[in-house]
Amino acid sequence: RGYRGKHPHNDMKVSKHSKSTDKRNPKLDVEYAKLDSKQKYSYIRDHQGFFPQATATVVCHANIAEDQVITLTSADGVTKTYTGKTSEDLAANQFKSDGNATVTATSLHDCIVNANGHDGKILSSRDTATLTLTQRDPGPDGNSAITSDFHSDATVPSAFTGG
């Protein structure tokens, strides 16, 4: 026979996968670092509050010139260099840097998400001249370095953080 009536724990609506706190336990980072790549996904799902996807915010500026570069590394170690040029060439990871911050940010975004760029390994969202870059794969491996020789008016962090 099945259970009849209201279940005594019916008012518990908490999922083990819900993010209930912004506090990070540093012990989880240490344990996560010891795992091989096949175990990392299940570890993240089993530990509530452990959703570390590294992010970085890049603010483009009109002074980004031709042949200036930004180099990004995804969480799985794929490194790509994106170069400013007078015209966009997605196959060569060249973005348009024509003296307009919004056009430059749009073109750089297009290069990053392109199949010849990071192709989804680094997710990019754009708001005018600001790009928010997020590592697809969670974990501390996403805290990779960002190198750039962009003009000092542009804001480029030295690394992804939060992973």
Phi, psi and omega in degrees: 000146178278164178288132181250138176100180182286132179290137184296340180252022185294338182276359180273107184248028184262124176272144178292348181258002181281147180270098186264351182210152176264358180286138180250135176266115182298337178296327178296323178297319181294314179296318181298321182295335181279347185278153172276168189299331181287337182266346188294318183297313181293329177297316181295318180293328184275348183246104184301137178085000182254084180235064187273098171248119182291142179228163175208146178244122180248124177252113180283159181222158181296340183274006175289121189256173177299142179071007171277144189233159169226134181243125181241145176237127179281170182298334180268009173094003179282122181250131178228142176249131180249129188244135176285134179219174179286339176221155183280135174222094185297326181295332181256010182056044178247123180257157182278119176240087188252015180094008177236119186298321182291318178295318179298314180296319179297315181292319177296318176303313180300321178295317184295318183276352181292157179300329177276347176270225180276351169047050177091350177286331170239120180273143182229135171232145186237138172228105188050252184261008184251128175253132172253115182256132181229131176292134178293316182273125180286162175117168183294344176297339180283350179281058184268161182287150173238124177244145183202146171245029177300155176306149185296344177288338176279149179253114180228119178290162180279345181196161168289148179224162175094357182272000000 
